[in-house]
Amino acid sequence: MFRNISGCRREKPVSFLSTARYIGNKSKDNSLLELMKSVIAKYPKAGCQMIYLVLRKTGLKIHHKRVERVYSENKMQLKHRKTKKKFIVEMREAHLLSFKPGKWLATDFAIDSIGNRRPLKLLTVIDPVTNESPVIQSSFSMRGEQVVEVLDRLCSETEYPDYLQSDNGPEFRSRELAKWCEKHKIKQVFSRPGKPTDNCFIESFNGTFRRNA
């Protein structure tokens, strides 16, 4: 028997609204987690947005919020990633991507300063096959959007390459540059962490450019 607030007895209990909770199936995320780990193995400095863009490039139809959830639940942030032991590479070889001129561009930044010691960034671009530099863009501050503008202006006058080689700088890992490369079917080739010789042609050019500038 139940009593109400007024003290009267009731023959039946007061009915309450039933509630239901969604129980997620975490086993469906196992395949996505493995794909995300493979992206991180290839691009160790990639964040959540970069991982999402790479997965979309492979043709996987997935919502970005699901990637963000799996990314957060498995603590895949950079500060939680374990660094691997570095091994000495005995032989160093040039990273050859094409033998045809115009099909391969290598990019990097040369850092300098002006008279008042304000930093100056110079975006250098070369064709490693011909060893020619079609453009050198200077700016006090340069982000991914500006890199896209320089490359798009250059390629619209000549032709769009098949490969764009660079290091893992934030300007080259930006979402804007990734979308631009995807739009024009350009494959981004990043240097391995700690291996600047992977992009040796632009490194050699920048060294000569600094000495003769």
Solvent accessible surface area in square Angstrom, and as a share of the most:
residue,aa,sasa,rsa
1,M,145,0.65
2,F,110,0.46
3,R,157,0.57
4,N,50,0.25
5,I,185,0.94
6,S,87,0.56
7,G,36,0.35
8,C,80,0.48
9,R,162,0.59
10,R,107,0.39
11,E,147,0.66
12,K,160,0.68
13,P,85,0.53
14,V,85,0.49
15,S,106,0.68
16,F,180,0.75
17,L,172,0.86
18,S,113,0.73
19,T,130,0.76
20,A,101,0.79
21,R,224,0.82
22,Y,195,0.74
23,I,153,0.77
24,G,40,0.39
25,N,81,0.42
26,K,121,0.51
27,S,69,0.45
28,K,134,0.57
29,D,16,0.08
30,N,87,0.45
31,S,77,0.50
32,L,5,0.03
33,L,28,0.14
34,E,105,0.47
35,L,81,0.40
36,M,0,0.00
37,K,104,0.44
38,S,61,0.40
39,V,11,0.07
40,I,27,0.14
41,A,75,0.59
42,K,135,0.57
43,Y,27,0.10
44,P,44,0.28
45,K,101,0.43
46,A,0,0.00
47,G,24,0.24
48,C,23,0.14
49,Q,67,0.30
50,M,16,0.07
51,I,0,0.00
52,Y,35,0.13
53,L,17,0.09
54,V,24,0.14
55,L,4,0.02
56,R,111,0.41
57,K,83,0.35
58,T,105,0.61
59,G,58,0.56
60,L,60,0.30
61,K,189,0.80
62,I,20,0.10
63,H,108,0.48
64,H,68,0.31
65,K,132,0.56
66,R,83,0.30
67,V,0,0.00
68,E,62,0.28
69,R,92,0.33
70,V,1,0.00
71,Y,24,0.09
72,S,64,0.41
73,E,89,0.40
74,N,64,0.33
75,K,130,0.55
76,M,13,0.06
77,Q,57,0.25
78,L,91,0.45
79,K,172,0.73
80,H,91,0.41
81,R,52,0.19
82,K,189,0.80
83,T,135,0.79
84,K,174,0.74
85,K,159,0.67
86,K,164,0.70
87,F,156,0.65
88,I,165,0.84
89,V,61,0.35
90,E,166,0.74
91,M,144,0.64
92,R,184,0.67
93,E,131,0.59
94,A,50,0.38
95,H,65,0.29
96,L,99,0.49
97,L,39,0.19
98,S,18,0.11
99,F,165,0.69
100,K,135,0.57
101,P,79,0.50
102,G,21,0.21
103,K,60,0.25
104,W,2,0.01
105,L,14,0.07
106,A,0,0.00
107,T,0,0.00
108,D,13,0.07
109,F,23,0.10
110,A,2,0.02
111,I,99,0.50
112,D,81,0.42
113,S,60,0.39
114,I,67,0.34
115,G,83,0.80
116,N,110,0.56
117,R,210,0.76
118,R,122,0.45
119,P,83,0.52
120,L,36,0.18
121,K,37,0.16
122,L,23,0.12
123,L,0,0.00
124,T,0,0.00
125,V,0,0.00
126,I,0,0.00
127,D,14,0.07
128,P,13,0.08
129,V,53,0.31
130,T,55,0.32
131,N,105,0.54
132,E,115,0.51
133,S,39,0.25
134,P,68,0.43
135,V,31,0.18
136,I,67,0.34
137,Q,59,0.26
138,S,57,0.37
139,S,25,0.16
140,F,86,0.36
141,S,71,0.46
142,M,8,0.04
143,R,164,0.60
144,G,5,0.05
145,E,72,0.32
146,Q,66,0.29
147,V,0,0.00
148,V,25,0.14
149,E,105,0.47
150,V,7,0.04
151,L,1,0.01
152,D,51,0.27
153,R,122,0.44
154,L,20,0.10
155,C,2,0.01
156,S,75,0.48
157,E,131,0.59
158,T,99,0.58
159,E,80,0.36
160,Y,72,0.28
161,P,4,0.02
162,D,66,0.34
163,Y,60,0.23
164,L,3,0.02
165,Q,1,0.00
166,S,2,0.01
167,D,47,0.24
168,N,28,0.15
169,G,16,0.15
170,P,93,0.59
171,E,25,0.11
172,F,2,0.01
173,R,59,0.22
174,S,19,0.12
175,R,110,0.40
176,E,70,0.31
177,L,1,0.00
178,A,2,0.01
179,K,107,0.45
180,W,18,0.06
181,C,0,0.00
182,E,85,0.38
183,K,155,0.66
184,H,48,0.21
185,K,182,0.77
186,I,9,0.05
187,K,120,0.51
188,Q,17,0.07
189,V,18,0.10
190,F,26,0.11
191,S,8,0.05
192,R,136,0.50
193,P,68,0.43
194,G,59,0.57
195,K,48,0.20
196,P,82,0.52
197,T,41,0.24
198,D,13,0.07
199,N,2,0.01
200,C,37,0.22
201,F,53,0.22
202,I,0,0.00
203,E,69,0.31
204,S,74,0.48
205,F,43,0.18
206,N,1,0.01
207,G,18,0.17
208,T,56,0.32
209,F,54,0.23
210,R,127,0.47
211,R,177,0.65
212,N,117,0.60
213,A,100,0.78
